[in-house]
Amino acid sequence: MSARSASKGRRGSKRGLALALVCALFSAVPAAAQTPLERAEHLLRARQPAAALAQVEALTARTAAERERILWVAAAAHIQRKAPATALPLLEALVSADPASARYRFALGRVLLDLGRTDRARHHLERALDGGLEPDAQLIALEDLERIERTRKWSGHFRFALAPDSNPAARTSDRQVEIGGLPFTLGESARAQPGTGLDIGGSLHHGHWITNRLRVSAGGHASALLYRDQALTDIRIGAVGRLDWQADAHRKFTVSLRAGTRWRGGKPYSDEIGLNLAFARRIGPATTLRLEAGRTVIRHDSFASADGHSDSAAVQVRHGITPALSVHATAGVIRTQARAASESGTHVLAGIGADLTFPGGLMAGLSASVGRDVRDGPEPLFGTVRRDVSYGLGARFSHRDVRLGGFAPVVTLSYKGRRSTLAIHDYDRFGASLGLTRAF
């Protein structure tokens, strides 16, 4: 037997095993099944999909649970008949009805993969690993995810949104501040004012596997937050090159080199270059640990006192509780060394979040964060060392089944705030955005 024939045999055996697992995910049904639905399930386990379909097509569901059983039998029968396109809408309906079901996610992910829709397949296979899969099914899901990654060459995203904000310039709402012990009244333009921006962004990356374990990739990204008041406009562009070393199915090392430039108020603001190291490890099927460290060197066009470099380290943990609920936590520290002591300091941050999918297809992402920033020296104008505490809350909503021209509508809500030993740096911001996004 040739190596190619052996490879085809292995792929065929995996597909057969996956098909058997889909069917085995049914609860055991007695041979002497009494109801038409039980007979259809028994026929499916006996690999008689045509007969099973004939049974369920004549049935009318009396309860939501019975409707799920009928859809599941019909979907699995079409999979047995090698008709994934026919099974697809049935499985999508099942996942919408019960997003916490690992077996529905697993079956949907494999059908999408058979149809060449790898991005959506990856999402559902990853969620299926968050709980409830048999060990053999977990192994197949991991192998499918690796195969998707190895065949993926281009990736990217595009988004645009309207973004109203109560305080886009992050200014204080206080009318008076003290400088040198004397009170000064702030003009209207120096205080918090609302504004609505147009948020546009995108990225594009291309990757290639040099060896079985080493992948090289390069790409670019750009974002623009545009306001009628040009002083608030913020534009960024950047490029990145990276090497990924896939040690095994559970461990990955990454080295990336990045460069970027920024414009604020229609004028050049800063340029930066950075080096990042990262290590990611899957701890069991539902938990991922990620460690990062990096250095960034930055130069400003008209703010030389802030020129310098920053070193950062962070740890992130994600855990899937069910296919419909995952939680994540982040902690990190950034040490900045600038020309001026008032611009140097240490920033410590922590955050938590959760991603949820509700019956019907609604998806939500929730996040909360807190940070503390302590500067090394006093601000020259105030003669006081600045110490800040910052807060953030965020919520993101979308619907799994809603698309407009291939784009997903997304609604976000946010709050950002800061309290400082220098009151002029205090602020509160309430924001929202309504837009469309697409990833590939």
Secondary structure as UniProt FT lines:
FT   HELIX           3..24
FT   TURN            31..32
FT   HELIX           36..45
FT   TURN            46..47
FT   HELIX           49..57
FT   HELIX           64..80
FT   TURN            81..82
FT   HELIX           84..97
FT   TURN            99..100
FT   HELIX           102..114
FT   TURN            115..116
FT   HELIX           118..128
FT   TURN            129..130
FT   HELIX           135..151
FT   STRAND          154..165
FT   TURN            168..169
FT   STRAND          176..179
FT   TURN            180..181
FT   STRAND          182..185
FT   HELIX           188..190
FT   STRAND          195..209
FT   STRAND          214..226
FT   HELIX           230..232
FT   STRAND          234..248
FT   TURN            249..250
FT   STRAND          251..264
FT   TURN            265..266
FT   STRAND          267..282
FT   TURN            285..286
FT   STRAND          287..300
FT   HELIX           304..306
FT   STRAND          308..322
FT   TURN            323..324
FT   STRAND          325..338
FT   HELIX           341..343
FT   STRAND          345..357
FT   TURN            359..360
FT   STRAND          362..378
FT   TURN            380..382
FT   STRAND          385..399
FT   TURN            400..401
FT   TURN            405..406
FT   STRAND          407..420
FT   HELIX           423..425
FT   STRAND          427..439
//
